Amino acid sequence: MTGRPTPSTSSNSAEPAAATAGSGAPKVVAEGVPSSVRPDPLADDGRRPIAWLHIVAPGRGATPSVRSWCTCGRDLFAAGQARALALITDHARHRTICPLRADDRSAAA
């Protein structure tokens, strides 16, 4: 058959090559690449979101809307610029007085 490479009976290509200078240990990473173990950026630190604010501001001539909800049971919706701005302000106030957040603040202190 033509076009197929012949199988090699020499060393396995998956094995690391022996180092040519000095220690004789196999080379694991390229030079200049840090090999230290770093902390997992996706590790769970125990924090959970408890309050959300969803703002939809589509542009000129369209009505903005806001939804504010929290795991304590709060679920409010407002449409129109004046009501949306009022709900945004109220959401910020709720974050300071929410009983679920009060537990987080006392634990952090």
N, C-alpha and C positions, 0 to 999 in steps of 0.2 A: 504494500500500500504506500502511496506517496502522500506527502503533506502532513503526516503524523510524525511527531518527534519520537525517537526511540527512548525507551525508559532507561534511566541511569541507575547503575548499581553502586554508585559512589555514595558519599555521605548524604544524610538527610538534609534538605535545604531548610527545614524548620528549626534546626538546631543552631544556637548562636555560634558565630565564628569566634575562634580563639583570639585573644588580644595579641597584637604583635609586639607591643612594647611593654616591658616591665613586669607587671604582676602575674600575667598569665590568666587572669580572670576574664570571663566573657564580657563584652561590652553590652550594656543593657539599654542605655539611652544615648541620644546624640549629645555631643558637647554643647554646653550652654543651655541645655534643657533642665529645669529644676526637677529633681527627683524626690523631693520631700513630700510627705503625705499632707495634704491640705484638708481643712474641715469641709464637710459636705455643705454646699450652699443651699441645698434643699432640705436640710435637716429640720425636724420639727422642734420648735422651741416652746411649744405649749400655748402660744397666743392664738386667739381665735377672734375673727371679726364678730361684733355683736350689733353694730348699727350701720346702716347703709343709706346713702342719699343718691338717688338717680335723677339726673337733670337732663331734660331734652330741650334744646334750644335750636330749633331748625333754621332760623334765619328770619329775614324780613317778611312781614305779612303772614307769618305763621305763629300760632300760639305756643308759647313755651309751657312745659309741664314739669312737675317735680314730684317724686315719690320718696317718702322718708319711712323707713321701717327699722325695727329693732327686735331682738330676740325676747325682749321683755313684754312684747305684745303690741307695741306701737306699729301702726300701719296707716299713714296719712298720704293723701294725694291732693295736689293743687294744680289748677290750670289757669293761665293768664299771668302776665308779667307781675302785677302787684301781689297776687296770691302766691306765686312761685317764690318771689323774694321773701315774703313773710314766712313761708314754710322753711326756706333755707336758714333763716335766722332762728326759727324755732327748733330746727334740727340741731343746730350748734348749741343752743341752750339745753336741749334734752341730753346731749352727750355729757354735760357737766352734772346733771341731776339724776341720771338713770341709776336705779338701784343695782343693776348688774355691773356698771362701771365703778360704782362706789366700792365694791368688793375688790376690784382690780387695783384701785388707787391705795386702799389700805394695805394690801399685800405688798405693793411696790415700796411703800414707805418704810 
